[in-house]
């Protein structure tokens, strides 16, 4: 199986940017990777019933690498709330497995629009920067399992590391933005592992997948993006600790608005 040299260059560059954003914003790069891979897959002539789900699945798989790289940098600064990770992880895994199976049943148009809606909502929450009540705290027990399940399900649907919902959720519960970003990066690995396996199973018998695919996972893209993303995730993590809270939230929101608009246009045109 040969790959176009231009495609190789595009995927390597995408890994650089995605890895940097994974460390900077705790979003696993997925909010960038899904629109970019959708565009690249369409330009390569991939089947319409494959391309968006391929983008979501491959984006999730890259988070297996970028989350480990970025969380290592955040952990060195003592920013990760491992107690929160432990409480959210069971629900996150269950939700990620469920989300991949839901995505299998959705049309390309619906999945693209779901991506756009949830990303826009997350961007608005960050841009408005509404202050939480001083007394609000993270839930415990069943509340954290429920929150983790929702984070995992939506993350698997849109191919992100969970930061687009877990960062606003933790900030809403009075967790500092830097800690929320770092903790979200740690949650990226269980989301990515469960979600990727779910998409491999969901698309295993798909007849329209190109060579190099395992279900909805496009292995050449995973290898090339991961090769550079792991190098740039620590750079993004270091940058995150140099920015103030307002800068970080506005950077997060601005990026999400642009990518939501692109995916909405894809969905409406499908």
C-alpha positions as CSV (number, residue, x, y, z in Angstrom):
1,X,0.0,0.0,0.0
2,X,1.5,3.3,-1.1
3,X,0.6,6.7,0.3
4,X,0.8,10.0,-1.5
5,X,3.8,12.0,-0.2
6,X,1.7,15.1,0.1
7,X,-0.7,13.2,2.3
8,X,2.3,12.1,4.5
9,X,3.4,15.7,4.9
10,X,-0.1,16.8,5.7
11,X,-0.6,14.2,8.4
12,X,2.9,14.9,10.0
13,X,2.1,18.6,10.2
14,X,-1.3,17.8,11.6
15,X,0.3,15.8,14.3
16,X,2.5,18.7,15.3
17,X,-0.4,21.1,15.7
18,X,-2.7,18.5,17.3
19,X,0.0,17.5,19.8
20,X,0.6,21.1,20.8
21,X,-3.1,21.7,21.3
22,X,-3.4,18.5,23.4
23,X,-0.8,19.8,25.8
24,X,-2.1,23.4,25.7
25,X,-5.8,22.9,26.1
26,X,-6.2,19.3,27.4
27,X,-8.5,18.4,24.4
28,X,-6.4,15.6,23.0
29,X,-6.1,17.5,19.7
30,X,-9.4,15.9,18.7
31,X,-11.3,19.1,18.0
32,X,-8.7,20.0,15.3
33,X,-8.0,16.4,14.1
34,X,-11.7,15.5,13.3
35,X,-12.3,18.4,10.9
36,X,-8.8,18.2,9.4
37,X,-9.1,14.4,8.8
38,X,-12.6,14.8,7.4
39,X,-11.2,17.3,4.9
40,X,-8.2,15.2,4.1
41,X,-10.2,12.0,3.8
42,X,-12.7,13.7,1.5
43,X,-9.9,15.0,-0.7
44,X,-8.5,11.5,-0.9
45,X,-11.9,10.2,-2.2
46,X,-12.7,8.1,0.8
47,X,-16.4,6.9,0.9
48,X,-18.9,9.3,2.4
49,X,-20.2,6.7,4.9
50,X,-16.6,6.2,6.1
51,X,-14.8,9.5,6.2
52,X,-16.3,11.3,9.3
53,X,-16.4,8.1,11.4
54,X,-12.8,7.4,10.3
55,X,-11.8,10.9,11.4
56,X,-13.4,10.4,14.8
57,X,-11.9,7.0,15.3
58,X,-8.4,8.0,14.2
59,X,-8.5,11.1,16.3
60,X,-9.4,9.1,19.4
61,X,-6.5,6.6,18.6
62,X,-4.0,9.5,18.5
63,X,-5.0,10.5,22.0
64,X,-3.5,7.3,23.3
65,X,-0.1,8.8,22.5
66,X,-0.7,12.5,23.0
67,X,-2.4,12.1,26.4
68,X,0.5,10.1,27.8
69,X,3.0,12.7,26.6
70,X,1.0,15.8,27.7
71,X,0.0,14.4,31.1
72,X,3.6,13.6,31.9
73,X,4.4,17.2,31.5
74,X,1.4,18.4,33.6
75,X,2.2,15.8,36.3
76,X,5.7,17.1,36.7
77,X,4.1,20.5,37.7
78,X,1.7,18.8,40.1
79,X,-1.3,20.0,38.2
80,X,-3.2,16.7,37.7
81,X,-6.0,15.8,40.2
82,X,-5.5,12.0,40.3
83,X,-8.3,11.7,42.8
84,X,-10.7,13.2,40.2
85,X,-9.3,10.9,37.5
86,X,-9.9,7.9,39.6
87,X,-13.5,8.8,40.3
88,X,-14.4,9.7,36.7
89,X,-12.5,6.9,34.9
90,X,-15.1,4.1,35.3
91,X,-17.9,6.2,33.9
92,X,-15.6,7.5,31.1
93,X,-14.7,4.0,29.9
94,X,-18.4,2.8,30.0
95,X,-19.5,6.0,28.1
96,X,-16.7,5.7,25.5
97,X,-17.7,2.2,24.6
98,X,-21.3,3.2,24.3
99,X,-20.6,6.3,22.3
100,X,-18.8,4.3,19.6
101,X,-21.8,2.1,19.1
102,X,-24.1,5.0,18.9
103,X,-21.9,6.6,16.3
104,X,-22.1,3.5,14.2
105,X,-25.9,4.0,13.9
106,X,-25.7,7.7,13.0
107,X,-25.5,9.0,9.4
108,X,-22.5,11.1,8.4
109,X,-24.6,14.2,8.3
110,X,-26.0,13.6,11.8
111,X,-22.6,12.8,13.3
112,X,-21.0,16.0,11.8
113,X,-23.9,18.1,13.2
114,X,-23.6,16.5,16.6
115,X,-19.9,17.4,16.6
116,X,-20.7,21.0,15.7
117,X,-23.5,21.5,18.3
118,X,-21.5,20.2,21.3
119,X,-18.3,22.0,20.3
120,X,-20.2,25.3,19.9
121,X,-21.8,24.8,23.3
122,X,-18.4,24.2,24.9
123,X,-16.9,27.2,23.2
124,X,-19.8,29.5,24.5
125,X,-19.3,28.3,28.0
126,X,-15.6,29.1,27.9
127,X,-16.0,32.4,26.0
128,X,-18.7,33.7,28.4
129,X,-16.5,32.7,31.4
130,X,-19.5,32.6,33.7
131,X,-18.3,32.4,37.3
132,X,-19.4,29.3,39.3
133,X,-20.9,29.7,42.7
134,X,-18.1,29.8,45.4
135,X,-19.7,26.9,47.3
136,X,-20.1,24.5,44.3
137,X,-17.9,21.4,44.5
138,X,-17.3,18.2,42.4
139,X,-20.0,15.5,43.0
140,X,-19.1,12.2,44.6
141,X,-20.0,8.5,44.0
142,X,-22.8,8.1,41.5
143,X,-22.6,11.7,40.5
144,X,-19.0,11.3,39.3
145,X,-19.8,8.1,37.5
146,X,-22.7,9.8,35.7
147,X,-20.5,12.8,34.8
148,X,-17.8,10.4,33.5
149,X,-20.3,8.4,31.5
150,X,-21.5,11.6,29.8
151,X,-18.0,12.8,29.1
152,X,-17.0,9.4,27.7
153,X,-20.1,9.1,25.4
154,X,-19.8,12.6,23.9
155,X,-16.0,12.2,23.5
156,X,-16.5,9.0,21.6
157,X,-19.1,10.6,19.4
158,X,-16.9,13.6,18.4
159,X,-13.4,12.0,18.7
160,X,-12.0,14.2,21.4
161,X,-10.2,13.5,24.7
162,X,-13.0,14.9,26.7
163,X,-11.6,18.3,27.4
164,X,-14.4,20.1,25.6
165,X,-16.8,19.0,28.3
166,X,-14.6,17.9,31.3
167,X,-12.7,21.2,31.4
168,X,-15.9,23.3,31.6
169,X,-17.4,20.8,34.0
170,X,-14.5,21.0,36.4
171,X,-14.2,24.8,36.1
172,X,-18.0,24.9,36.9
173,X,-17.2,23.0,40.1
174,X,-14.5,25.5,41.1
175,X,-11.5,23.5,39.9
176,X,-8.8,26.0,38.6
177,X,-8.5,26.1,34.8
178,X,-4.9,24.9,34.8
179,X,-5.8,22.0,37.0
180,X,-8.9,21.2,34.9
181,X,-6.8,21.1,31.7
182,X,-4.2,18.9,33.2
183,X,-6.7,16.5,34.7
184,X,-8.6,16.4,31.4
185,X,-5.4,15.3,29.7
186,X,-5.1,12.4,32.1
187,X,-8.7,11.3,31.3
188,X,-7.8,11.3,27.6
189,X,-6.2,7.9,27.8
190,X,-9.1,5.8,29.1
191,X,-11.4,7.7,26.7
192,X,-9.2,7.0,23.7
193,X,-8.6,3.3,24.6
194,X,-12.3,2.4,25.0
195,X,-13.5,4.6,22.2
196,X,-10.9,3.3,19.7
197,X,-11.7,-0.3,20.5
198,X,-15.4,0.5,20.0
199,X,-14.9,2.0,16.6
200,X,-12.7,-0.9,15.4
201,X,-15.5,-3.3,16.4
202,X,-18.3,-1.1,15.0
203,X,-16.7,-0.8,11.5
204,X,-15.1,-4.2,11.3
205,X,-17.2,-5.5,8.4
206,X,-17.4,-2.2,6.5
207,X,-16.9,-2.8,2.8
208,X,-16.1,0.8,1.8
209,X,-13.0,1.2,4.0
210,X,-9.7,1.9,2.2
211,X,-6.6,-0.3,2.6
212,X,-4.9,0.2,5.9
213,X,-8.2,0.4,7.9
214,X,-9.1,-1.6,11.0
215,X,-12.8,-0.9,11.3
216,X,-13.1,2.8,11.2
217,X,-9.5,3.3,12.3
218,X,-7.2,4.4,9.5
219,X,-3.8,3.1,10.6
220,X,-1.5,5.2,8.2
221,X,-3.0,8.4,9.6
222,X,-2.6,7.2,13.2
223,X,1.1,6.3,12.7
224,X,2.0,9.6,11.0
225,X,0.1,11.9,13.4
226,X,1.3,10.1,16.5
227,X,4.9,10.3,15.3
228,X,4.9,14.1,15.6
229,X,2.1,14.7,18.1
230,X,4.0,13.1,21.0
231,X,6.9,15.5,20.4
232,X,4.7,18.6,20.5
233,X,2.3,17.7,23.4
234,X,4.9,18.6,26.1
235,X,5.6,21.9,24.3
236,X,1.9,22.7,24.6
237,X,1.8,21.7,28.2
238,X,4.6,24.0,29.1
239,X,2.9,26.9,27.2
240,X,-0.3,26.3,29.2
241,X,1.4,27.1,32.4
242,X,2.7,30.4,31.1
243,X,-0.7,31.8,30.1
244,X,-3.2,33.4,32.4
245,X,-6.7,32.0,32.9
246,X,-8.5,34.4,30.6
247,X,-6.0,33.9,27.7
248,X,-6.4,30.1,28.0
249,X,-10.2,30.2,28.0
250,X,-10.3,32.6,25.1
251,X,-7.8,30.5,23.1
252,X,-9.9,27.4,23.8
253,X,-13.2,29.1,22.8
254,X,-11.9,30.7,19.6
255,X,-10.5,27.5,18.3
256,X,-13.7,25.6,19.0
257,X,-15.9,28.2,17.2
258,X,-14.0,27.9,14.0
259,X,-14.0,24.1,14.0
260,X,-17.6,23.8,14.9
261,X,-18.5,26.0,11.9
262,X,-16.5,23.9,9.5
263,X,-18.2,20.6,10.7
264,X,-21.6,22.2,10.5
265,X,-21.0,23.1,6.9
266,X,-19.9,19.6,6.2
267,X,-23.0,18.1,7.8
268,X,-25.4,20.4,6.0
269,X,-23.7,19.7,2.7
270,X,-23.8,15.9,3.2
